[in-house]
Amino acid sequence: MKTEEDWSEELTWRCAACDRPLEIGRITVTYMDNSFTTEMPRCAQCGQVLVPEALALGKMAEVERILEDK
């Protein structure tokens, strides 16, 4: 799991809806009836989550392929 230092670039982002800085927070990701929790940059006010492109195209895409193959 990434630390706040690892998320330093993403934590410079602000929520488009609330204009608040993003914070690291625990979220639940659900795909094809499978859920897991992780920590990602999110807006503390509205709950919007930032999924960095590298994560979406890398690890999340890999997990998606594994779940679809089941």
N, CA, C and O atoms as a CHARMM CRD file, in Angstrom:
* protein
*
  280
    1    1 MET  N      0.84000  -1.16600   0.00000 PROA 1      0.00000
    2    1 MET  CA     0.00000   0.00000   0.00000 PROA 1      0.00000
    3    1 MET  C      0.89600   1.24300   0.00000 PROA 1      0.00000
    4    1 MET  O      1.93400   1.26800   0.66000 PROA 1      0.00000
    5    2 LYS  N      0.48400   2.27100  -0.74600 PROA 2      0.00000
    6    2 LYS  CA     1.27000   3.49200  -0.83400 PROA 2      0.00000
    7    2 LYS  C      1.14300   4.31600   0.44700 PROA 2      0.00000
    8    2 LYS  O      0.11200   4.28900   1.11800 PROA 2      0.00000
    9    3 THR  N      2.20400   5.04500   0.76900 PROA 3      0.00000
   10    3 THR  CA     2.17000   5.96500   1.90400 PROA 3      0.00000
   11    3 THR  C      1.80800   7.36000   1.38700 PROA 3      0.00000
   12    3 THR  O      1.73600   7.57700   0.17700 PROA 3      0.00000
   13    4 GLU  N      1.58100   8.29900   2.30200 PROA 4      0.00000
   14    4 GLU  CA     1.26900   9.66700   1.86800 PROA 4      0.00000
   15    4 GLU  C      2.39100  10.23900   1.02200 PROA 4      0.00000
   16    4 GLU  O      2.13400  10.99600   0.08600 PROA 4      0.00000
   17    5 GLU  N      3.64700   9.88600   1.33900 PROA 5      0.00000
   18    5 GLU  CA     4.77200  10.33500   0.52400 PROA 5      0.00000
   19    5 GLU  C      4.64300   9.83500  -0.90300 PROA 5      0.00000
   20    5 GLU  O      4.92900  10.57500  -1.84500 PROA 5      0.00000
   21    6 ASP  N      4.21500   8.59300  -1.07800 PROA 6      0.00000
   22    6 ASP  CA     4.05200   8.01400  -2.41100 PROA 6      0.00000
   23    6 ASP  C      2.95300   8.72300  -3.20000 PROA 6      0.00000
   24    6 ASP  O      2.99900   8.75600  -4.43000 PROA 6      0.00000
   25    7 TRP  N      1.97600   9.28400  -2.51100 PROA 7      0.00000
   26    7 TRP  CA     0.84800   9.95700  -3.15100 PROA 7      0.00000
   27    7 TRP  C      1.09700  11.46200  -3.29900 PROA 7      0.00000
   28    7 TRP  O      0.17600  12.19100  -3.66600 PROA 7      0.00000
   29    8 SER  N      2.31100  11.94700  -3.02500 PROA 8      0.00000
   30    8 SER  CA     2.55600  13.38800  -2.95700 PROA 8      0.00000
   31    8 SER  C      2.08100  14.14300  -4.20100 PROA 8      0.00000
   32    8 SER  O      1.51700  15.23000  -4.07500 PROA 8      0.00000
   33    9 GLU  N      2.29400  13.59600  -5.38500 PROA 9      0.00000
   34    9 GLU  CA     1.85600  14.28400  -6.60700 PROA 9      0.00000
   35    9 GLU  C      0.33300  14.38400  -6.66800 PROA 9      0.00000
   36    9 GLU  O     -0.20700  15.44000  -6.99700 PROA 9      0.00000
   37   10 GLU  N     -0.36100  13.29000  -6.35200 PROA 10     0.00000
   38   10 GLU  CA    -1.81700  13.28700  -6.41300 PROA 10     0.00000
   39   10 GLU  C     -2.43600  14.18500  -5.34000 PROA 10     0.00000
   40   10 GLU  O     -3.53600  14.70400  -5.52700 PROA 10     0.00000
   41   11 LEU  N     -1.73700  14.37000  -4.22100 PROA 11     0.00000
   42   11 LEU  CA    -2.29000  15.18600  -3.14300 PROA 11     0.00000
   43   11 LEU  C     -2.20600  16.67900  -3.44000 PROA 11     0.00000
   44   11 LEU  O     -2.69400  17.48800  -2.65100 PROA 11     0.00000
   45   12 THR  N     -1.59900  17.06200  -4.56100 PROA 12     0.00000
   46   12 THR  CA    -1.61900  18.46400  -4.97800 PROA 12     0.00000
   47   12 THR  C     -2.90300  18.77500  -5.73800 PROA 12     0.00000
   48   12 THR  O     -3.19600  19.94300  -5.99200 PROA 12     0.00000
   49   13 TRP  N     -3.67800  17.75100  -6.10900 PROA 13     0.00000
   50   13 TRP  CA    -4.92900  17.93200  -6.83700 PROA 13     0.00000
   51   13 TRP  C     -6.00900  18.44400  -5.89200 PROA 13     0.00000
   52   13 TRP  O     -5.92800  18.26700  -4.67600 PROA 13     0.00000
   53   14 ARG  N     -7.02400  19.08200  -6.47500 PROA 14     0.00000
   54   14 ARG  CA    -8.18000  19.55100  -5.71500 PROA 14     0.00000
   55   14 ARG  C     -9.43100  18.92600  -6.32900 PROA 14     0.00000
   56   14 ARG  O     -9.46000  18.62200  -7.52200 PROA 14     0.00000
   57   15 CYS  N    -10.44600  18.74000  -5.51900 PROA 15     0.00000
   58   15 CYS  CA   -11.71200  18.18800  -5.98800 PROA 15     0.00000
   59   15 CYS  C    -12.36300  19.18200  -6.94600 PROA 15     0.00000
   60   15 CYS  O    -12.47900  20.36600  -6.62700 PROA 15     0.00000
   61   16 ALA  N    -12.78300  18.71300  -8.10700 PROA 16     0.00000
   62   16 ALA  CA   -13.42000  19.58500  -9.09400 PROA 16     0.00000
   63   16 ALA  C    -14.77400  20.08800  -8.60400 PROA 16     0.00000
   64   16 ALA  O    -15.17100  21.20700  -8.93100 PROA 16     0.00000
   65   17 ALA  N    -15.48100  19.28300  -7.83100 PROA 17     0.00000
   66   17 ALA  CA   -16.80800  19.66900  -7.35500 PROA 17     0.00000
   67   17 ALA  C    -16.74600  20.59000  -6.13600 PROA 17     0.00000
   68   17 ALA  O    -17.52700  21.53600  -6.03400 PROA 17     0.00000
   69   18 CYS  N    -15.82300  20.31900  -5.21200 PROA 18     0.00000
   70   18 CYS  CA   -15.78500  21.02500  -3.92000 PROA 18     0.00000
   71   18 CYS  C    -14.62800  22.01000  -3.78900 PROA 18     0.00000
   72   18 CYS  O    -14.62400  22.84100  -2.88100 PROA 18     0.00000
   73   19 ASP  N    -13.65600  21.92600  -4.67900 PROA 19     0.00000
   74   19 ASP  CA   -12.44300  22.73700  -4.61700 PROA 19     0.00000
   75   19 ASP  C    -11.69000  22.55600  -3.30400 PROA 19     0.00000
   76   19 ASP  O    -11.06400  23.49100  -2.80400 PROA 19     0.00000
   77   20 ARG  N    -11.75300  21.36200  -2.75500 PROA 20     0.00000
   78   20 ARG  CA   -11.00500  21.04200  -1.53400 PROA 20     0.00000
   79   20 ARG  C     -9.81200  20.17800  -1.91000 PROA 20     0.00000
   80   20 ARG  O     -9.88100  19.42600  -2.88200 PROA 20     0.00000
   81   21 PRO  N     -8.71700  20.26800  -1.15800 PROA 21     0.00000
   82   21 PRO  CA    -7.56900  19.40000  -1.44800 PROA 21     0.00000
   83   21 PRO  C     -7.91400  17.94000  -1.17000 PROA 21     0.00000
   84   21 PRO  O     -8.67400  17.63500  -0.25200 PROA 21     0.00000
   85   22 LEU  N     -7.34800  17.04800  -1.97100 PROA 22     0.00000
   86   22 LEU  CA    -7.57700  15.62200  -1.76100 PROA 22     0.00000
   87   22 LEU  C     -6.77600  15.13700  -0.56500 PROA 22     0.00000
   88   22 LEU  O     -5.70400  15.66300  -0.26400 PROA 22     0.00000
   89   23 GLU  N     -7.30600  14.12700   0.11100 PROA 23     0.00000
   90   23 GLU  CA    -6.65200  13.50600   1.26000 PROA 23     0.00000
   91   23 GLU  C     -6.63400  12.00500   1.03200 PROA 23     0.00000
   92   23 GLU  O     -7.46800  11.47300   0.29900 PROA 23     0.00000
   93   24 ILE  N     -5.68600  11.32100   1.65700 PROA 24     0.00000
   94   24 ILE  CA    -5.66400   9.86300   1.58500 PROA 24     0.00000
   95   24 ILE  C     -6.77400   9.34200   2.48800 PROA 24     0.00000
   96   24 ILE  O     -6.85900   9.71700   3.65700 PROA 24     0.00000
   97   25 GLY  N     -7.61400   8.48400   1.94800 PROA 25     0.00000
   98   25 GLY  CA    -8.70300   7.91500   2.73300 PROA 25     0.00000
   99   25 GLY  C     -9.00800   6.49200   2.30300 PROA 25     0.00000
  100   25 GLY  O     -8.69400   6.08700   1.18300 PROA 25     0.00000
  101   26 ARG  N     -9.61500   5.74500   3.19300 PROA 26     0.00000
  102   26 ARG  CA    -9.97300   4.35200   2.91800 PROA 26     0.00000
  103   26 ARG  C    -11.21700   4.34500   2.03400 PROA 26     0.00000
  104   26 ARG  O    -12.20400   5.02200   2.32400 PROA 26     0.00000
  105   27 ILE  N    -11.15400   3.56700   0.95000 PROA 27     0.00000
  106   27 ILE  CA   -12.28900   3.42400   0.03900 PROA 27     0.00000
  107   27 ILE  C    -12.54800   1.94100  -0.20200 PROA 27     0.00000
  108   27 ILE  O    -11.68400   1.09900   0.03700 PROA 27     0.00000
  109   28 THR  N    -13.74500   1.64000  -0.67600 PROA 28     0.00000
  110   28 THR  CA   -14.09000   0.28000  -1.07700 PROA 28     0.00000
  111   28 THR  C    -14.28600   0.27200  -2.58600 PROA 28     0.00000
  112   28 THR  O    -15.06700   1.05600  -3.12500 PROA 28     0.00000
  113   29 VAL  N    -13.57800  -0.61300  -3.25400 PROA 29     0.00000
  114   29 VAL  CA   -13.68500  -0.77300  -4.70300 PROA 29     0.00000
  115   29 VAL  C    -14.47300  -2.05100  -4.95600 PROA 29     0.00000
  116   29 VAL  O    -14.15800  -3.09900  -4.39200 PROA 29     0.00000
  117   30 THR  N    -15.50300  -1.96700  -5.80700 PROA 30     0.00000
  118   30 THR  CA   -16.32300  -3.13100  -6.13600 PROA 30     0.00000
  119   30 THR  C    -16.33700  -3.32000  -7.64700 PROA 30     0.00000
  120   30 THR  O    -16.55000  -2.37100  -8.40100 PROA 30     0.00000
  121   31 TYR  N    -16.10800  -4.55600  -8.07900 PROA 31     0.00000
  122   31 TYR  CA   -16.15300  -4.89700  -9.49600 PROA 31     0.00000
  123   31 TYR  C    -16.61300  -6.33600  -9.61300 PROA 31     0.00000
  124   31 TYR  O    -16.03500  -7.23200  -8.99900 PROA 31     0.00000
  125   32 MET  N    -17.65400  -6.55500 -10.40000 PROA 32     0.00000
  126   32 MET  CA   -18.19700  -7.89200 -10.63800 PROA 32     0.00000
  127   32 MET  C    -18.45000  -8.63700  -9.32100 PROA 32     0.00000
  128   32 MET  O    -18.01900  -9.77800  -9.15700 PROA 32     0.00000
  129   33 ASP  N    -19.13900  -7.99800  -8.40000 PROA 33     0.00000
  130   33 ASP  CA   -19.50600  -8.57100  -7.09700 PROA 33     0.00000
  131   33 ASP  C    -18.31100  -8.90600  -6.20900 PROA 33     0.00000
  132   33 ASP  O    -18.46800  -9.63200  -5.22800 PROA 33     0.00000
  133   34 ASN  N    -17.14100  -8.40500  -6.52000 PROA 34     0.00000
  134   34 ASN  CA   -15.95500  -8.56600  -5.67500 PROA 34     0.00000
  135   34 ASN  C    -15.59400  -7.19500  -5.11600 PROA 34     0.00000
  136   34 ASN  O    -15.52800  -6.21700  -5.86100 PROA 34     0.00000
  137   35 SER  N    -15.36200  -7.12200  -3.81200 PROA 35     0.00000
  138   35 SER  CA   -15.02100  -5.85500  -3.16700 PROA 35     0.00000
  139   35 SER  C    -13.71900  -5.98500  -2.39500 PROA 35     0.00000
  140   35 SER  O    -13.40300  -7.04000  -1.84400 PROA 35     0.00000
  141   36 PHE  N    -12.97600  -4.89400  -2.36800 PROA 36     0.00000
  142   36 PHE  CA   -11.79200  -4.82800  -1.52000 PROA 36     0.00000
  143   36 PHE  C    -11.61000  -3.38400  -1.08200 PROA 36     0.00000
  144   36 PHE  O    -12.08000  -2.46000  -1.74500 PROA 36     0.00000
  145   37 THR  N    -10.93000  -3.19800   0.03000 PROA 37     0.00000
  146   37 THR  CA   -10.67700  -1.84900   0.52500 PROA 37     0.00000
  147   37 THR  C     -9.21400  -1.49800   0.30800 PROA 37     0.00000
  148   37 THR  O     -8.33200  -2.35600   0.33600 PROA 37     0.00000
  149   38 THR  N     -8.99000  -0.22700   0.09400 PROA 38     0.00000
  150   38 THR  CA    -7.64600   0.29500  -0.10700 PROA 38     0.00000
  151   38 THR  C     -7.65600   1.76600   0.27300 PROA 38     0.00000
  152   38 THR  O     -8.71100   2.32100   0.58100 PROA 38     0.00000
  153   39 GLU  N     -6.51300   2.38700   0.25400 PROA 39     0.00000
  154   39 GLU  CA    -6.42400   3.81300   0.52300 PROA 39     0.00000
  155   39 GLU  C     -6.00600   4.52700  -0.74800 PROA 39     0.00000
  156   39 GLU  O     -5.04800   4.13500  -1.41400 PROA 39     0.00000
  157   40 MET  N     -6.75300   5.59800  -1.07800 PROA 40     0.00000
  158   40 MET  CA    -6.48000   6.37700  -2.27900 PROA 40     0.00000
  159   40 MET  C     -6.80300   7.83500  -2.00800 PROA 40     0.00000
  160   40 MET  O     -7.48300   8.14800  -1.03100 PROA 40     0.00000
  161   41 PRO  N     -6.31700   8.74200  -2.87100 PROA 41     0.00000
  162   41 PRO  CA    -6.66500  10.15200  -2.71900 PROA 41     0.00000
  163   41 PRO  C     -8.16600  10.34500  -2.95300 PROA 41     0.00000
  164   41 PRO  O     -8.72500   9.85700  -3.93500 PROA 41     0.00000
  165   42 ARG  N     -8.80600  11.07200  -2.02100 PROA 42     0.00000
  166   42 ARG  CA   -10.24700  11.29900  -2.13700 PROA 42     0.00000
  167   42 ARG  C    -10.60100  12.63100  -1.52400 PROA 42     0.00000
  168   42 ARG  O     -9.83100  13.19600  -0.74700 PROA 42     0.00000
  169   43 CYS  N    -11.76900  13.13100  -1.87500 PROA 43     0.00000
  170   43 CYS  CA   -12.28800  14.36200  -1.29400 PROA 43     0.00000
  171   43 CYS  C    -12.99600  14.00800   0.01100 PROA 43     0.00000
  172   43 CYS  O    -13.88600  13.15800   0.02800 PROA 43     0.00000
  173   44 ALA  N    -12.60200  14.65600   1.09400 PROA 44     0.00000
  174   44 ALA  CA   -13.20900  14.37400   2.39600 PROA 44     0.00000
  175   44 ALA  C    -14.64800  14.87600   2.46600 PROA 44     0.00000
  176   44 ALA  O    -15.43100  14.39900   3.28700 PROA 44     0.00000
  177   45 GLN  N    -15.00200  15.83800   1.60800 PROA 45     0.00000
  178   45 GLN  CA   -16.35400  16.39600   1.65200 PROA 45     0.00000
  179   45 GLN  C    -17.34800  15.56800   0.83800 PROA 45     0.00000
  180   45 GLN  O    -18.38100  15.16000   1.36800 PROA 45     0.00000
  181   46 CYS  N    -17.05600  15.31400  -0.43800 PROA 46     0.00000
  182   46 CYS  CA   -18.04300  14.63200  -1.29100 PROA 46     0.00000
  183   46 CYS  C    -17.70500  13.16500  -1.56000 PROA 46     0.00000
  184   46 CYS  O    -18.56000  12.41400  -2.02900 PROA 46     0.00000
  185   47 GLY  N    -16.46500  12.74500  -1.27000 PROA 47     0.00000
  186   47 GLY  CA   -16.10000  11.34100  -1.43700 PROA 47     0.00000
  187   47 GLY  C    -15.57100  10.96600  -2.80900 PROA 47     0.00000
  188   47 GLY  O    -15.24200   9.80200  -3.03700 PROA 47     0.00000
  189   48 GLN  N    -15.47800  11.92900  -3.74100 PROA 48     0.00000
  190   48 GLN  CA   -14.91500  11.61700  -5.05400 PROA 48     0.00000
  191   48 GLN  C    -13.50300  11.07000  -4.87700 PROA 48     0.00000
  192   48 GLN  O    -12.75700  11.52900  -4.01100 PROA 48     0.00000
  193   49 VAL  N    -13.13600  10.08500  -5.70100 PROA 49     0.00000
  194   49 VAL  CA   -11.83200   9.42200  -5.59300 PROA 49     0.00000
  195   49 VAL  C    -11.02700   9.68200  -6.85900 PROA 49     0.00000
  196   49 VAL  O    -11.56300   9.64200  -7.96600 PROA 49     0.00000
  197   50 LEU  N     -9.74000   9.94800  -6.68700 PROA 50     0.00000
  198   50 LEU  CA    -8.82700  10.09500  -7.81400 PROA 50     0.00000
  199   50 LEU  C     -8.13600   8.75900  -8.04700 PROA 50     0.00000
  200   50 LEU  O     -7.41100   8.26800  -7.18100 PROA 50     0.00000
  201   51 VAL  N     -8.36300   8.17200  -9.21900 PROA 51     0.00000
  202   51 VAL  CA    -7.66700   6.94200  -9.60300 PROA 51     0.00000
  203   51 VAL  C     -6.60100   7.36100 -10.61600 PROA 51     0.00000
  204   51 VAL  O     -6.92600   7.66800 -11.76300 PROA 51     0.00000
  205   52 PRO  N     -5.34100   7.37700 -10.20200 PROA 52     0.00000
  206   52 PRO  CA    -4.27700   7.78600 -11.11900 PROA 52     0.00000
  207   52 PRO  C     -4.23200   6.88800 -12.35800 PROA 52     0.00000
  208   52 PRO  O     -4.51300   5.69200 -12.28100 PROA 52     0.00000
  209   53 GLU  N     -3.87600   7.47900 -13.49500 PROA 53     0.00000
  210   53 GLU  CA    -3.85300   6.75100 -14.76300 PROA 53     0.00000
  211   53 GLU  C     -2.98100   5.49800 -14.69300 PROA 53     0.00000
  212   53 GLU  O     -3.37000   4.44500 -15.19600 PROA 53     0.00000
  213   54 ALA  N     -1.81900   5.60400 -14.07800 PROA 54     0.00000
  214   54 ALA  CA    -0.91000   4.44800 -13.99800 PROA 54     0.00000
  215   54 ALA  C     -1.55900   3.29600 -13.24200 PROA 54     0.00000
  216   54 ALA  O     -1.39100   2.13600 -13.62000 PROA 54     0.00000
  217   55 LEU  N     -2.28600   3.59700 -12.19400 PROA 55     0.00000
  218   55 LEU  CA    -2.96800   2.55800 -11.42200 PROA 55     0.00000
  219   55 LEU  C     -4.11900   1.96000 -12.22900 PROA 55     0.00000
  220   55 LEU  O     -4.30300   0.74300 -12.24100 PROA 55     0.00000
  221   56 ALA  N     -4.88900   2.80800 -12.90000 PROA 56     0.00000
  222   56 ALA  CA    -6.03100   2.33200 -13.68700 PROA 56     0.00000
  223   56 ALA  C     -5.58600   1.44000 -14.84200 PROA 56     0.00000
  224   56 ALA  O     -6.22700   0.43000 -15.13200 PROA 56     0.00000
  225   57 LEU  N     -4.50600   1.80600 -15.49100 PROA 57     0.00000
  226   57 LEU  CA    -4.04100   1.03700 -16.65100 PROA 57     0.00000
  227   57 LEU  C     -3.14400  -0.12900 -16.26700 PROA 57     0.00000
  228   57 LEU  O     -2.91900  -1.03100 -17.07300 PROA 57     0.00000
  229   58 GLY  N     -2.63500  -0.11700 -15.05100 PROA 58     0.00000
  230   58 GLY  CA    -1.73200  -1.17600 -14.60500 PROA 58     0.00000
  231   58 GLY  C     -2.42500  -2.18300 -13.72000 PROA 58     0.00000
  232   58 GLY  O     -3.02900  -3.13900 -14.20700 PROA 58     0.00000
  233   59 LYS  N     -2.34000  -1.97400 -12.42600 PROA 59     0.00000
  234   59 LYS  CA    -2.82300  -2.94400 -11.44000 PROA 59     0.00000
  235   59 LYS  C     -4.32500  -3.18800 -11.55700 PROA 59     0.00000
  236   59 LYS  O     -4.76600  -4.33600 -11.50300 PROA 59     0.00000
  237   60 MET  N     -5.12200  -2.11900 -11.71800 PROA 60     0.00000
  238   60 MET  CA    -6.57600  -2.30600 -11.78500 PROA 60     0.00000
  239   60 MET  C     -6.97400  -3.06300 -13.05100 PROA 60     0.00000
  240   60 MET  O     -7.89300  -3.88100 -13.01400 PROA 60     0.00000
  241   61 ALA  N     -6.30800  -2.80700 -14.15100 PROA 61     0.00000
  242   61 ALA  CA    -6.59800  -3.53300 -15.38600 PROA 61     0.00000
  243   61 ALA  C     -6.24000  -5.00800 -15.23300 PROA 61     0.00000
  244   61 ALA  O     -6.94300  -5.87800 -15.74800 PROA 61     0.00000
  245   62 GLU  N     -5.15000  -5.28700 -14.52700 PROA 62     0.00000
  246   62 GLU  CA    -4.73700  -6.67300 -14.27800 PROA 62     0.00000
  247   62 GLU  C     -5.78100  -7.40200 -13.42400 PROA 62     0.00000
  248   62 GLU  O     -6.15300  -8.53500 -13.73000 PROA 62     0.00000
  249   63 VAL  N     -6.24500  -6.76100 -12.36800 PROA 63     0.00000
  250   63 VAL  CA    -7.27300  -7.35700 -11.50300 PROA 63     0.00000
  251   63 VAL  C     -8.56000  -7.57100 -12.29700 PROA 63     0.00000
  252   63 VAL  O     -9.21800  -8.60000 -12.14100 PROA 63     0.00000
  253   64 GLU  N     -8.92300  -6.61300 -13.14400 PROA 64     0.00000
  254   64 GLU  CA   -10.11800  -6.74300 -13.97800 PROA 64     0.00000
  255   64 GLU  C    -10.02300  -7.98000 -14.87600 PROA 64     0.00000
  256   64 GLU  O    -10.98900  -8.73400 -14.99100 PROA 64     0.00000
  257   65 ARG  N     -8.87800  -8.19200 -15.50700 PROA 65     0.00000
  258   65 ARG  CA    -8.70300  -9.37100 -16.37400 PROA 65     0.00000
  259   65 ARG  C     -8.83700 -10.66200 -15.56800 PROA 65     0.00000
  260   65 ARG  O     -9.47100 -11.61400 -16.02200 PROA 65     0.00000
  261   66 ILE  N     -8.24300 -10.69700 -14.37700 PROA 66     0.00000
  262   66 ILE  CA    -8.31300 -11.89400 -13.53300 PROA 66     0.00000
  263   66 ILE  C     -9.75900 -12.19600 -13.15700 PROA 66     0.00000
  264   66 ILE  O    -10.19400 -13.34400 -13.23900 PROA 66     0.00000
  265   67 LEU  N    -10.50600 -11.16900 -12.74400 PROA 67     0.00000
  266   67 LEU  CA   -11.89800 -11.37700 -12.33400 PROA 67     0.00000
  267   67 LEU  C    -12.77400 -11.79900 -13.50800 PROA 67     0.00000
  268   67 LEU  O    -13.67000 -12.62800 -13.34700 PROA 67     0.00000
  269   68 GLU  N    -12.52300 -11.23700 -14.68600 PROA 68     0.00000
  270   68 GLU  CA   -13.32400 -11.60600 -15.85200 PROA 68     0.00000
  271   68 GLU  C    -13.02800 -13.02800 -16.31100 PROA 68     0.00000
  272   68 GLU  O    -13.89200 -13.67200 -16.90600 PROA 68     0.00000
  273   69 ASP  N    -11.83200 -13.52600 -16.04900 PROA 69     0.00000
  274   69 ASP  CA   -11.46800 -14.88900 -16.44000 PROA 69     0.00000
  275   69 ASP  C    -12.06900 -15.94400 -15.52400 PROA 69     0.00000
  276   69 ASP  O    -12.09300 -17.12400 -15.87400 PROA 69     0.00000
  277   70 LYS  N    -12.55800 -15.53400 -14.35100 PROA 70     0.00000
  278   70 LYS  CA   -13.13400 -16.50000 -13.39900 PROA 70     0.00000
  279   70 LYS  C    -14.41300 -17.09600 -13.92300 PROA 70     0.00000
  280   70 LYS  O    -15.02800 -17.92400 -13.25200 PROA 70     0.00000
